[in-house]
């Protein structure tokens, strides 16, 4: 089994992210992908988000607080403009769904089980459908959304220690593995370094 990788190429990433907005419009799936790419949350934590964690009086909150299932740690997350737009777009679709009107509390409610969220299997199918339609290099899975966040944050100059804190990793060695730094990335540093 190959290791899950981030989506490195910016053009491929844009096509991947926009698939459920432009090619096969689906507000729920688009919101799920945008959340995954912009929060660094594990898919299990995204699926466990509730409506009230994300919306207040029908408006998208500025921050959310998530108790991570894997670590038990609290994570305070700013919802950036891209997430806020995707969630606002998704809101009218969500509140008109039968799951929501029947009292399902989840942000991504199961269409079949009124007290449950969307399954991990269904989330996997959502991501897999994109990889079938949009050519993306490497082994891409739900976890790729989390890794893509860190990879592009690092490429844009974010301090790796801050990325480690965002991920809630216990050591920097774990974060280094998540960043999936390749020889091309190292070569870029050699090429961009001002001659000493």
Secondary structure, DSSP 8 states (H G I E B T S, - for coil): ---------HHHHHHHHHIIIIIS--HHHHHHHHHHHHH---HHHHHT-BHHHHEETTEE-SEEEEE-TTT--EEEEE--HHHHHHHHHHHHHHHTSHHHHTT--BTTB-SS-TTSB--HHHHHHHHHHHHHHS---S---HHHHHHHHHHHHHHTT--HHHHHHHHT-SSHHHHHHHHT--HHHHHHHHHHS---
